Amino acid sequence: MSSEPWGRVDEAGTVYVRTADGEQVVGSWQAGSPEEALAYFERKYEGLVVEIGLLERRVRTTDLSAKDATTALDHIRQQVDEHHVVGDLDALRKRLDKLAEDVDKRREQRKAAKAHQTEEARRSKEALVAEAEELAASEQWRAAGERLRALVDTWKGLPRLDRKTDDELWHRFSHARSAFSKRRKAHFAALDAQREEARQTKEKLVAEAEALSGSTDWGPTAARYRDLMSDWKAAGRAQREAEDDLWNRFRGAQDIFFQARGEIFAERDAEQRENLTRKEELVVEAEKLLPVSDLKAARASFRSVNERWEAIGHVPRDSRSQIEGRLHAVERALQDAEEVEWRRTNPEARARAEGLTGQLQDAVDKLRRQIDAARASGNNAKADKLAKELEGRQALLDQALKGLEEFGG
């Protein structure tokens, strides 16, 4: 630009800049010609222009905070107001005023964004609290416990709210977790107490069974062993480790007695072989119940088989494990069928499976539409990226649909 409109140097070497409010003294120049003086102060003006341009770009393209932007802007404005440069200072002030407006707009935008983020965080935490309070009443101890731990991790990832709101929501959240933990602890304490009571009862049964193992009073002793077995079944299960050890001792005591009785009454071998034949017939009858097509009828038929089985009596020892194993295999298959039927008819599990499948189907459909739109607009890179995401969602959907088949639809 020409220096003539914006500055001059008088005979004494004083440099002036022209503004809308009239001439302002820039400084004094004694080191050379007036042209050199004006050129020097014009370069300082250009430095301010560059500095303003950089600040404008930072405000427009970076995440510079409003506070830092205002500080930088005030610093430049101070230099303009001190008018130690030669150039269009009024134009610089207009740019600074416009930049100040932009900074104010950004401040308001960030304030609104922060308010929106806070509101979203509040809603998310309220949803976590509501779910935790619902889980607090659950008796699905493992699943609910794992879900509560996951909710804690989600909570930690959310921004803090104002102190009062955050504390109130956390108090409810923590209270729900504590309530669940207390109920779970009480449940397992009661379960432990029941198992300990069962252990003590079975210790007494084992002691009597072991005391009877050497008896030769065959009839009454055998009858007593049957009573002890009934008492054993009625006692419930002890702790796993104790249960296995006690059962081995209990069963071992009976085996000693019945083995001795078998050795004395060899003539009963024929009866036991006949028992084996009858039980083999029952096993064949039971095995025909598989695969299960009518669970109710199968259960009734198996009860009939089991009652006749119990009435038959002992079989030869070397065949007992095999024949009982075949019957137990049928029993386990029926139990598995009952479990499948329960899961298939469980409305809560079905509703969750259907809900998940619907969400995944919506996500897959949406991705397909986005891929079609991207390809139609020629954005193949975006379409390829979305296609990779679709593969993952489709795999999840296929898995969910497979799981839904277990519910019969």
Secondary structure, 3 states (H helix, E strand, C coil): CCCCCCEEECCCCEEEEEECCEEEEEEECCCCCHHHHHHHHHHHHHHHHHHHHHHHHHHHHCCCCHHHHHHHHHHHHHHHHCCCCCCCHHHHHHHHHHHHHHHHHHHHHHHHHHHHHHHHHHHHHHHHHHHHHHHCCCCCHHHHHHHHHHHHHHHHCCCCCCHHHHHHHHHHHHHHHHHHHHHHHHHHHHHHHHHHHHHHHHHHHHHHHHHHCCCCCHHHHHHHHHHHHHHHHHHCCCCHHHHHHHHHHHHHHHHHHHHHHHHHCCCHHHHHHHHHHHHHHHHHHHHCCCCCCCHHHHHHHHHHHHHHHHHHCCCCHHHHHHHHHHHHHHHHHHHHHHHHHHHHHCHHHHHHHHHHHHHHHHHHHHHHHHHHHHHHCCCHHHHHHHHHHHHHHHHHHHHHHHHHHCCCC
